[in-house]
């Protein structure tokens, strides 16, 4: 035996994603949180001296899912503001609720709930954008999930900061405080073109270059956003970002529902990445993004849930399936975005978009052992001719049996290992009662806007 491992995981199918293949009766060896070998079980078993062997005879073993865009702290507002267009959703419900409730304990507890939901659903990495990043990071560290913490910037005052300079100062201070923490990464996260000034964008571009940080931003989400940009700046939002020095490999554009052909080509030319949030886009009536065209142009693309106030689930299985089906329906071509491409977007595509492609997103020796196992042994997953097709078009997050982050087991047999389900339910119930008791009636809420 020439390979020493902490754990050897054997599964009916192993899907490395990179290189693309399906390994029948495969195995992955893990040591010190890293993948040290991958191949068939017959090849590896004689070569690996493992402290622990896990056998998953009816399972697909694959890279952990990447939720490339979330607002985890908002989980305490799940279902609070349904069936509204984006600006009404923001102005009449979300912003007033945040003004009343958002504080470190709200963000900590909401992120704690989100992390539990994501881990049970096979998500091993999420990219966040929200207030009080210290509280969110503490919750993610407790959960043992990989996190990309977005340091949010806005022009208007909130409970977190009074102006753009304060947002930037507090975000960078949080980054310094958590330097060296495991499974933690950062981006600068200016909210959107309609909430951030030219001066602030220029500062963001400077800090992104100096600190080697990516820039995570909502862009071209709605037609109203584009019309507002034309009215105020005589240019479309993406053109404005380009003028201000933000269009490059560091840019992660989220939603991007309304892109012209030339804009897709421009993003590809500059090496920018995009995040597709199909369920949130549909629920807010924002439209259907040109996902297949992005992929055809060679743009790195990940999938995101957005917040559960606009989704209402952190469910990457749902996003994978919806992304593939919408692309087929819009194009009228059933061959576009096959299951393989959808699975890639939910794993290595998302990792690449976030700048983590060398760390996670595929099962390769040297990478972090971020893995999930999906039980395909039930009658509702049979017959099974193609495990990749089954994962995208049939399986759901309830079939996730086991999850590892950096080689540490976070879910075993469908049960979360890093938090207590009863405690989480009690926590959510307490917040629900408090928020519901203070919630304005629909008649009183109508017309409330942020100036």
C-alpha positions as CSV (number, residue, x, y, z in Angstrom):
1,X,0.0,0.0,0.0
2,X,1.6,3.3,-1.2
3,X,-1.2,5.8,-0.3
4,X,-1.9,6.7,3.3
5,X,-5.4,8.3,3.8
6,X,-7.7,9.3,6.6
7,X,-10.7,8.0,4.6
8,X,-11.4,6.0,1.5
9,X,-14.9,6.7,0.1
10,X,-16.3,4.1,-2.3
11,X,-19.4,4.8,-4.4
12,X,-21.4,3.2,-7.2
13,X,-20.6,6.2,-9.4
14,X,-17.9,8.9,-8.9
15,X,-18.2,12.1,-11.0
16,X,-15.0,14.1,-10.8
17,X,-16.4,16.8,-13.2
18,X,-12.8,17.7,-14.2
19,X,-11.8,15.7,-16.2
20,X,-15.3,14.8,-17.3
21,X,-16.1,11.2,-16.7
22,X,-18.3,8.8,-14.8
23,X,-16.2,6.3,-12.8
24,X,-18.2,3.1,-12.2
25,X,-17.6,1.6,-8.8
26,X,-15.3,4.5,-8.0
27,X,-13.4,5.7,-4.9
28,X,-11.8,8.8,-3.5
29,X,-9.0,8.9,-1.0
30,X,-8.8,11.8,1.4
31,X,-5.9,12.9,3.7
32,X,-5.6,16.1,5.8
33,X,-8.7,17.6,4.1
34,X,-7.4,17.0,0.6
35,X,-8.0,14.5,-2.2
36,X,-5.0,12.3,-2.6
37,X,-6.2,9.8,-5.1
38,X,-9.3,9.0,-7.3
39,X,-10.1,6.0,-9.4
40,X,-12.0,2.7,-9.4
41,X,-12.4,1.0,-6.1
42,X,-10.7,-2.0,-7.5
43,X,-7.6,0.0,-8.3
44,X,-7.4,2.0,-5.1
45,X,-8.4,-0.5,-2.4
46,X,-5.2,-2.5,-2.6
47,X,-3.1,0.7,-2.7
48,X,-4.7,2.8,0.1
49,X,-4.1,2.4,3.8
50,X,-7.1,4.2,5.2
51,X,-8.1,4.8,8.8
52,X,-11.7,4.7,7.7
53,X,-13.6,3.2,4.7
54,X,-17.0,4.5,3.8
55,X,-19.0,2.5,1.3
56,X,-21.9,4.0,-0.6
57,X,-23.2,1.2,-2.9
58,X,-26.1,3.0,-4.5
59,X,-24.8,6.6,-4.4
60,X,-23.3,9.1,-6.8
61,X,-20.2,10.8,-5.2
62,X,-19.5,14.3,-6.7
63,X,-18.0,17.7,-5.9
64,X,-19.9,19.7,-3.4
65,X,-22.4,22.2,-4.9
66,X,-21.4,25.9,-5.1
67,X,-24.1,28.5,-4.3
68,X,-22.4,31.4,-6.0
69,X,-24.8,34.1,-4.8
70,X,-26.8,34.3,-1.6
71,X,-27.9,36.7,1.1
72,X,-27.8,34.2,3.9
73,X,-28.7,36.5,6.8
74,X,-32.1,37.2,5.1
75,X,-33.2,33.6,5.8
76,X,-35.2,34.9,8.8
77,X,-37.5,36.7,6.3
78,X,-38.3,33.6,4.2
79,X,-41.8,34.1,2.7
80,X,-42.0,37.6,4.1
81,X,-42.4,39.5,0.8
82,X,-43.8,37.2,-1.9
83,X,-45.3,38.0,-5.3
84,X,-43.9,41.5,-5.8
85,X,-41.7,43.0,-8.5
86,X,-38.1,43.7,-7.6
87,X,-38.4,47.4,-6.7
88,X,-41.7,47.0,-4.9
89,X,-40.2,44.0,-3.1
90,X,-37.2,46.1,-2.0
91,X,-38.9,49.4,-1.3
92,X,-42.2,48.3,0.3
93,X,-41.1,45.1,2.1
94,X,-37.4,44.2,2.3
95,X,-35.8,47.6,3.1
96,X,-38.4,48.5,5.8
97,X,-38.0,45.1,7.4
98,X,-34.2,45.3,7.3
99,X,-34.3,48.8,8.8
100,X,-36.3,47.4,11.7
101,X,-34.6,44.1,12.3
102,X,-31.1,43.8,10.8
103,X,-28.4,43.6,13.5
104,X,-25.6,41.2,14.3
105,X,-27.9,38.7,16.0
106,X,-30.3,38.7,13.1
107,X,-27.5,38.1,10.6
108,X,-25.9,35.4,12.8
109,X,-29.1,33.4,13.3
110,X,-30.3,33.8,9.7
111,X,-26.9,32.7,8.4
112,X,-26.9,29.8,10.8
113,X,-30.2,28.6,9.4
114,X,-29.0,29.1,5.9
115,X,-25.8,27.1,6.4
116,X,-27.8,24.2,7.9
117,X,-30.2,24.2,4.9
118,X,-27.3,24.4,2.4
119,X,-25.2,21.7,3.9
120,X,-28.1,19.3,4.1
121,X,-28.8,20.1,0.4
122,X,-25.2,19.3,-0.6
123,X,-23.8,22.9,-0.8
124,X,-20.3,23.0,0.5
125,X,-19.4,26.6,-0.6
126,X,-21.6,29.7,-0.7
127,X,-20.9,33.3,-1.7
128,X,-22.6,35.8,0.5
129,X,-23.5,39.5,0.2
130,X,-25.0,41.0,3.4
131,X,-24.6,43.4,6.3
132,X,-22.5,42.6,9.5
133,X,-20.1,40.1,7.8
134,X,-18.5,39.3,11.2
135,X,-21.8,37.7,12.4
136,X,-22.3,35.8,9.1
137,X,-18.7,34.5,9.1
138,X,-19.0,33.4,12.7
139,X,-22.1,31.4,11.8
140,X,-20.4,29.8,8.7
141,X,-17.3,28.9,10.8
142,X,-19.5,27.2,13.3
143,X,-21.3,25.3,10.6
144,X,-18.0,24.3,8.9
145,X,-19.1,25.4,5.4
146,X,-16.8,27.1,2.9
147,X,-17.8,30.8,2.6
148,X,-17.0,33.7,0.3
149,X,-17.9,36.7,2.4
150,X,-19.0,39.7,0.3
151,X,-18.1,43.0,1.8
152,X,-21.3,44.9,0.9
153,X,-21.2,48.6,-0.1
154,X,-24.1,51.1,-0.5
155,X,-24.5,54.8,-0.5
156,X,-27.4,55.1,2.0
157,X,-27.3,54.5,5.7
158,X,-28.3,51.3,7.4
159,X,-27.9,49.9,10.9
160,X,-24.5,48.6,9.7
161,X,-22.9,51.7,8.2
162,X,-23.7,55.4,7.6
163,X,-22.2,55.8,4.1
164,X,-20.1,54.1,1.5
165,X,-16.8,55.0,3.2
166,X,-18.0,53.4,6.4
167,X,-19.2,50.3,4.6
168,X,-15.7,49.9,3.0
169,X,-13.9,50.6,6.2
170,X,-15.9,48.1,8.2
171,X,-15.8,45.4,5.5
172,X,-12.0,45.6,5.2
173,X,-11.6,45.6,9.0
174,X,-13.7,42.4,9.2
175,X,-11.4,40.9,6.5
176,X,-8.4,41.7,8.7
177,X,-10.0,40.2,11.8
178,X,-10.7,36.9,10.1
179,X,-7.4,36.7,8.3
180,X,-6.2,33.1,8.3
181,X,-9.6,31.5,9.1
182,X,-10.1,28.2,7.5
183,X,-12.5,27.8,4.5
184,X,-13.0,31.5,4.2
185,X,-12.5,33.9,1.2
186,X,-13.6,37.4,0.5
187,X,-15.0,39.6,-2.3
188,X,-15.9,43.3,-2.5
189,X,-19.6,43.5,-3.0
190,X,-21.0,46.8,-4.2
191,X,-24.8,46.2,-4.2
192,X,-25.8,47.4,-7.7
193,X,-25.3,50.2,-10.1
194,X,-28.5,52.0,-8.9
195,X,-27.2,52.0,-5.2
196,X,-23.5,52.9,-5.8
197,X,-21.9,56.1,-7.0
198,X,-19.1,56.5,-9.5
199,X,-16.7,57.6,-6.8
200,X,-17.4,54.5,-4.8
201,X,-17.1,52.3,-7.8
202,X,-13.7,53.9,-8.5
203,X,-12.6,53.1,-4.9
204,X,-13.8,49.5,-5.3
205,X,-11.8,49.1,-8.5
206,X,-8.7,50.4,-6.7
207,X,-9.0,48.2,-3.6
208,X,-9.9,45.1,-5.8
209,X,-6.6,45.6,-7.7
210,X,-4.5,46.3,-4.6
211,X,-5.9,43.4,-2.5
212,X,-6.5,40.9,-5.3
213,X,-10.3,40.7,-4.5
214,X,-13.1,39.9,-6.9
215,X,-16.0,42.3,-7.2
216,X,-19.5,40.7,-6.7
217,X,-22.4,42.8,-8.0
218,X,-26.0,42.7,-9.1
219,X,-26.1,44.0,-12.7
220,X,-28.6,44.2,-15.5
221,X,-31.2,42.4,-13.3
222,X,-34.2,44.2,-14.6
223,X,-35.2,46.4,-17.5
224,X,-36.0,49.2,-15.1
225,X,-32.4,49.2,-13.9
226,X,-31.1,49.6,-17.4
227,X,-33.6,52.4,-18.2
228,X,-32.6,54.2,-14.9
229,X,-29.0,53.9,-15.9
230,X,-29.7,55.4,-19.3
231,X,-31.7,58.2,-17.8
232,X,-29.2,59.1,-15.1
233,X,-25.8,58.4,-16.8
234,X,-26.7,58.2,-20.5
235,X,-25.2,54.7,-20.6
236,X,-26.2,51.1,-19.7
237,X,-25.0,49.8,-16.4
238,X,-22.4,47.5,-17.8
239,X,-20.9,50.3,-20.0
240,X,-20.7,52.4,-16.8
241,X,-18.8,49.6,-15.0
242,X,-16.4,49.4,-17.9
243,X,-15.8,53.1,-17.9
244,X,-15.0,53.0,-14.2
245,X,-12.5,50.2,-14.6
246,X,-14.5,47.3,-13.2
247,X,-14.9,45.2,-16.3
248,X,-12.3,42.5,-16.1
249,X,-11.5,39.0,-14.7
250,X,-12.3,40.2,-11.2
251,X,-15.9,41.0,-12.0
252,X,-18.7,38.6,-10.9
253,X,-22.0,39.8,-12.4
254,X,-25.1,38.5,-10.7
255,X,-28.5,38.0,-12.5
256,X,-27.5,39.7,-15.8
257,X,-30.9,38.9,-17.1
258,X,-30.9,41.7,-19.8
259,X,-27.7,41.5,-21.8
260,X,-27.4,42.4,-25.4
261,X,-25.2,40.3,-27.8
262,X,-22.5,42.8,-27.7
263,X,-22.5,42.9,-23.9
264,X,-22.2,39.1,-23.7
265,X,-19.2,39.3,-26.1
266,X,-17.7,42.1,-24.0
267,X,-17.9,40.1,-20.8
268,X,-16.3,37.1,-22.5
269,X,-13.6,39.3,-24.0
270,X,-12.7,40.7,-20.6
271,X,-12.8,37.4,-18.7
272,X,-15.6,38.4,-16.4
273,X,-17.8,35.8,-14.7
274,X,-21.6,35.6,-14.3
275,X,-23.9,34.0,-11.8
276,X,-27.3,32.7,-13.0
277,X,-30.2,32.7,-10.4
278,X,-33.0,31.3,-12.5
279,X,-35.6,30.7,-9.7
280,X,-35.2,34.1,-8.1
281,X,-35.3,35.8,-11.6
282,X,-38.6,34.0,-12.3
283,X,-40.2,34.7,-8.9
284,X,-39.4,38.4,-9.1
285,X,-40.6,38.6,-12.7
286,X,-37.2,39.9,-13.8
287,X,-37.1,37.6,-16.9
288,X,-35.0,34.7,-18.2
289,X,-31.3,35.2,-18.5
290,X,-29.4,34.0,-21.6
291,X,-27.6,31.2,-19.8
292,X,-27.0,29.1,-22.9
293,X,-25.5,32.1,-24.8
294,X,-23.2,32.8,-21.8
295,X,-21.9,29.3,-21.9
296,X,-21.5,29.4,-25.7
297,X,-19.5,32.6,-25.4
298,X,-17.1,30.9,-22.9
299,X,-18.0,33.0,-19.9
300,X,-17.4,31.2,-16.5
301,X,-20.9,30.7,-15.1
302,X,-22.1,29.6,-11.7
303,X,-25.5,29.1,-10.2
304,X,-27.0,31.0,-7.2
305,X,-30.1,30.8,-5.0
306,X,-30.2,34.5,-4.2
307,X,-32.0,35.1,-0.9
308,X,-34.8,33.0,0.4
309,X,-37.0,36.1,0.4
310,X,-36.9,36.0,-3.4
311,X,-36.6,32.3,-4.0
312,X,-37.6,30.8,-1.3
313,X,-35.0,28.0,-1.0
314,X,-31.2,27.6,-0.9
315,X,-31.6,24.6,-3.2
316,X,-29.0,24.1,-5.9
317,X,-30.7,21.0,-7.2
318,X,-33.7,23.1,-8.1
319,X,-31.4,25.7,-9.7
320,X,-29.6,23.1,-11.8
321,X,-32.9,21.7,-13.1
322,X,-34.5,25.1,-13.7
323,X,-31.4,26.4,-15.5
324,X,-31.3,23.5,-17.9
325,X,-35.1,23.5,-18.6
326,X,-35.4,27.2,-19.1
327,X,-32.5,27.2,-21.6
328,X,-34.3,24.6,-23.6
329,X,-37.7,26.3,-23.4
330,X,-36.4,29.7,-24.4
331,X,-34.2,28.4,-27.3
332,X,-36.7,25.9,-28.6
333,X,-33.7,23.5,-28.7
334,X,-33.8,20.5,-26.4
335,X,-30.1,19.9,-26.9
336,X,-28.8,23.1,-25.3
337,X,-27.5,23.0,-21.7
338,X,-27.4,19.2,-21.4
339,X,-27.3,17.7,-17.9
340,X,-23.5,17.7,-18.0
341,X,-23.3,21.5,-18.4
342,X,-25.9,22.1,-15.7
343,X,-23.9,20.0,-13.3
344,X,-20.7,21.7,-14.2
345,X,-22.3,25.2,-13.6
346,X,-23.4,24.0,-10.1
347,X,-19.9,22.8,-9.2
348,X,-16.7,23.8,-11.1
349,X,-18.4,26.6,-13.0
350,X,-19.4,28.3,-9.7
351,X,-16.0,27.7,-8.2
352,X,-14.3,29.2,-11.2
353,X,-16.6,32.2,-11.2
354,X,-15.6,32.9,-7.6
355,X,-11.9,32.5,-8.2
356,X,-11.8,29.1,-6.3
357,X,-11.4,26.8,-9.2
358,X,-8.0,25.7,-8.0
359,X,-9.4,24.9,-4.6
360,X,-12.8,23.2,-5.1
361,X,-15.5,22.4,-7.6
362,X,-14.1,19.1,-8.9
363,X,-12.6,15.9,-7.6
364,X,-8.9,16.1,-8.4
365,X,-5.8,15.2,-6.4
366,X,-4.6,18.2,-4.4
367,X,-8.0,19.9,-4.2
368,X,-10.0,20.3,-1.1
369,X,-12.1,17.3,-0.2
370,X,-15.5,19.1,-0.7
371,X,-17.8,16.2,-1.6
372,X,-21.4,15.1,-1.5
373,X,-23.1,11.8,-1.9
374,X,-26.5,11.4,-3.4
375,X,-28.5,8.3,-2.8
376,X,-29.9,7.0,-6.1
377,X,-31.0,3.7,-4.7
378,X,-34.7,4.4,-4.2
379,X,-37.6,3.4,-6.4
380,X,-38.2,7.1,-7.3
381,X,-34.7,7.1,-8.9
382,X,-35.2,4.0,-11.0
383,X,-34.7,2.9,-13.6
384,X,-31.4,4.6,-13.9
385,X,-29.6,4.7,-17.3
386,X,-27.4,7.8,-16.8
387,X,-26.4,9.0,-13.3
388,X,-25.7,12.5,-14.6
389,X,-29.1,12.9,-16.1
390,X,-30.6,11.5,-12.9
391,X,-28.8,14.0,-10.7
392,X,-30.0,17.0,-12.8
393,X,-33.6,16.0,-13.8
394,X,-34.7,13.5,-11.1
395,X,-32.8,13.9,-7.8
396,X,-33.6,16.4,-5.1
397,X,-31.7,17.7,-2.1
398,X,-33.6,15.3,0.2
399,X,-31.5,12.5,-1.4
400,X,-28.2,14.0,-0.2
401,X,-26.9,11.5,2.3
402,X,-23.4,12.6,3.2
403,X,-21.4,15.9,2.8
404,X,-17.8,16.6,3.5
405,X,-16.1,20.0,3.6
406,X,-12.3,20.0,3.5
407,X,-12.5,16.3,4.4
408,X,-14.6,16.8,7.5
409,X,-18.0,15.1,7.6
410,X,-20.8,17.7,7.9
411,X,-23.8,15.5,7.0
412,X,-24.0,11.8,7.7
413,X,-27.0,9.7,6.7
414,X,-28.9,12.9,5.9
415,X,-28.3,14.2,9.4
416,X,-26.5,17.5,10.0
417,X,-23.4,17.0,12.2
418,X,-22.7,20.6,13.1
419,X,-26.0,21.9,14.5
420,X,-29.1,20.7,16.3
421,X,-32.3,20.5,14.3
422,X,-34.6,21.1,17.3
423,X,-32.6,24.1,18.3
424,X,-32.7,25.6,14.8
425,X,-36.5,25.2,14.7
426,X,-36.9,26.9,18.0
427,X,-34.6,29.7,16.9
428,X,-36.6,30.3,13.7
429,X,-39.9,30.1,15.5
430,X,-38.7,32.8,18.0
431,X,-37.7,35.1,15.2
432,X,-40.9,34.5,13.3
433,X,-43.1,35.4,16.3
434,X,-41.1,38.6,16.9
435,X,-41.1,39.7,13.3
436,X,-44.8,38.8,12.7
437,X,-45.9,40.7,15.8
438,X,-44.3,43.9,14.5
439,X,-45.2,43.4,10.8
440,X,-47.4,46.2,9.3
441,X,-50.7,45.2,7.7
442,X,-50.7,45.1,3.9
443,X,-52.7,48.3,3.8
444,X,-50.3,50.2,6.0
445,X,-47.3,48.7,4.3
446,X,-48.4,49.7,0.8
447,X,-46.6,52.9,-0.4
448,X,-43.8,52.7,2.1
449,X,-40.6,53.5,0.2
450,X,-37.0,54.4,0.8
451,X,-36.1,57.8,-0.5
